[in-house]
Amino acid sequence: MKEAAVIGERGVMKTIREGTVGKAKLPLVQTGEGFGDWRDLCPVRPEPIDPRCFEVVQLSRIKALEVIRLGLPKVRAHPWREDARSLDALFGLETETHCFNEAPHQWIDPLEPQITKGFVYFLTDCSLERQRARCLSFAKAALACSPRSIPIKSEWKPLKVRAEAEENRIDILVELSDGSTNFGVAIEAKFGHRLTPGQLEKAEQHVLDQSGPAWDSSRSAFLVVAPLISRIDAKLLKPRPYWQPVSWWSFLTRLEHEIDGSHDCVEYRRFRRSVWYKAY
């Protein structure tokens, strides 16, 4: 074991000992203040990485953890309070209007059409200003779940909005317009039932090939939403590149981030919480 003394940029004497872990030499740095930050390692030249370590990973994934342990120091676990704050940020729980603050309707087991019609009810049964705000937040959440779609700019506001349930086999249809261009969201909602052949094609053609102003496909989102993506039939999705499989977890989480609290209400929040309860 070799030792050397160096002075860091803060003028603190450090003792550097060179030890070995397996076949690799690792510098261990300790200061009078305890362990320093990463800048205290500047005077130390790291050992070159042995390519043979990567060969072990290629030969056997089982040994990958062993290789990682050779090169990574122990990672300090974060206190639970820090992890809890991360979860709050992920779900948007920091907002007072999050649906998790409400109790779900546990005394009913709604069917898929009841849930889709429920969303449309809350998107439309309100003032024109609130309709536009709620439909816009719904569309932004859906577009965020569709990697191929162009997101809506933060300052953009719709001139017209429309929301329908069960229109031409589309479970939830939300249409936005600036007066000259139409685009929107088509959602096939699933909780227990599976997709059927031709279902997505018919829904897609309804909004892209209609006689009136058709949707701009690049600005629209086509989602199949289910509790688990693995339950969505990949064979039926493959020939329909517009459609994106999404979990209720992802969509509802994003929707909570997009909803403007001033256009929310207790019943709408409780409904969204009930959808969470139904899905999971």
Salt bridges, closest charged atoms under 4 A:
ASP37 OD2 - ARG10 NH2 3.14
ASP37 OD2 - ARG39 NH2 2.80
ASP40 OD1 - LYS14 NZ 3.99
ASP50 OD2 - ARG52 NH2 2.53
GLU82 OE1 - HIS78 ND1 3.05
GLU102 OE2 - ARG269 NE 3.62
ASP109 OD1 - LYS278 NZ 2.82
GLU112 OE2 - HIS193 ND1 3.31
GLU167 OE1 - ARG162 NH1 2.85
GLU167 OE2 - HIS206 NE2 2.70
GLU175 OE1 - ARG162 NE 3.61
GLU188 OE2 - LYS190 NZ 3.20
GLU204 OE1 - ARG240 NE 3.20
GLU256 OE2 - ARG272 NE 2.55
GLU258 OE2 - ARG254 NH2 3.08
ASP264 OD2 - ARG269 NH1 3.66
ASP264 OD2 - ARG272 NH2 2.97
